[in-house]
Amino acid sequence: HKKKSGGRRPMKILPLQKEDLIFLASAKDNGFVDGYSLDELNRSFDTDRLLGFIAKEKDQSIGFIIYTLTDFDVDIDSVFVLESFRKGGVGKELVKAVIDVAMTKRLEQVFLEVRKSNTPAINLYKSQGFIEFSVRKKYYFDGEDALCMKKEL
């Protein structure tokens, strides 16, 4: 007789470490078309330009968020969650972690671009208080437009 767990899985959101870069690079093989190569990730990490969080369940990496910090705002560059863990609040927790960073640093806004066709992501961002403010035509390598969204803090 197996006990049912009470819905939510035990998930941790942790600051990105060098050993997480392999998981980030593997996202490309898991349907993340705008992913990164391990070389790019290593270069960025080694120059302290790669900021982010990793979502883990037990010891398995299940998602990540990468962001850029300026003196005035935060830019969310990428959010990825393994398909089998989507719709479980992982993306929401990752976005909240970045919003917390921005608030702690007393920044004014959080920005992001999202594929116009990525309705689940757009809905996630709207649920966290982001609003659409612009469109970047042919922003992605395949010619798709990006919606620009922001959250005022």
N, C-alpha and C positions, 0 to 999 in steps of 0.2 A: 504494500500500500504506500504509494508516494504521496507526500504532502504537497498540496498546491501552495505556491508562493503567493503572497498578497499583491499580485498585479505587477508592481514596479520591480524591475531588476536592480540589483545593487550595482550602481554605475559610479565611476569616479571621473572627474574632470581634472586633469593634471597639466601643469605647464609642459610644453614641448621639450623633449630631450633629444640629444644626438641619436640615440638608438631608435627613436620613433621615425626617423627619416625614411627607413626602408618601408614602413607601412604607408607613409605619405606617397612615396614613389609608386607603390603597388596599386594605389587608387586608380591609376591610368588603366590597369588591367581589369578593374572592376567597374568599368563604365563611366569613369570620370574623365570625359573628353578633354577638359581643360587642365589636366593634371601636370605634374612636374617630373623631370628626370632626377635621378638620385644625384647626379653631378650638380645640377642647378641648386638642389636643396642643400647639399653639403657646402657649396660656395656661399650661399646666403647665410647658412647657420654659422659658418666659421667667421663671417664678418659681422655677426650680431644683428643681421637685418631680418632674420626669420623669427617672428614672434608667433606664438600660437598655443593652443591647448589640444590635448588628446583625450578622447573619451575611451575609457576602458571598462570592460565588464570582466570580473575576475582578473585574469592576466591578458585577456585578448583585447587588442586595439580594435575599436568599432567605429571610430569617427575622429575627425579633426577639424579645427578651424585655424586659419592663418590670417594674421592682420598686420597692418602697418600703423605705426604711431607717428603723429606729428605733434607740434607744440599746441595745436588747436583741436585736433580731432583724431579719430581712429577710422581707418579704412579696413573693412573686412574684405580680404582678397579671395578666400576660398573657404567653403564649407563642404565637407563630405562625410556621409554616413554609409556604412555597408548596407546593401539593400535589405538584408534580412533583419536589420535593426531599425529601419525607417519607420516612421509613424509611432515611435515609442518615446518621443521626447528628447532624444539624443541631440538633435540639431538645436532644439530650443535651449537646452542646457549649455551648449557650446556658445551660442549667440549671447546668452545671459552672462557668461563668463567674460566675454569681451566688453559688453556694456558695463560690467562691474569695474573692469580695468579703466575704462574711460571715465566713469564716475569718480573712482578713487583718485585719478589724476586731474580731476576737475576740468575735464575737457568739455567742449560745447556740443559736439555732434558725433554720431557714428554714421559713416557712409558705406555704401556697397553698390556693386553692379551685379545684376542677375540676368540670365538669359530670359528673354521675353516669353519663351515657351515653357519655362520651368515653374509651372503653376504651384506645385507643392512648396517650393522654396519661397515664392512670392507670398503665399498664404502664411508661411511660418514667419517671415519678416513682418508682415502686417500685424500678426498676432502679438508681436513684440513692440509694436508702436512705430514701425517704420512707415514712411509715406513715399509714394512715387513723386519725383520732382522733375525728371527729364528722361530723354531717350538718347542713347548713343547709337547712331546708325552703324551697322556693319562692324560692331565692336569686336566680335569674336572671329577667330581665324577662319571659320567656315561661312562668315558673312552674316551671321545672326545678330540682330539688334540686342542691346542691353538696356534694361530698365535701370535707371539710377534711383536709388532709394536712400533716405536718410532718417535718422532718429535724433530729434533735439533732446539734449539732456538738461 
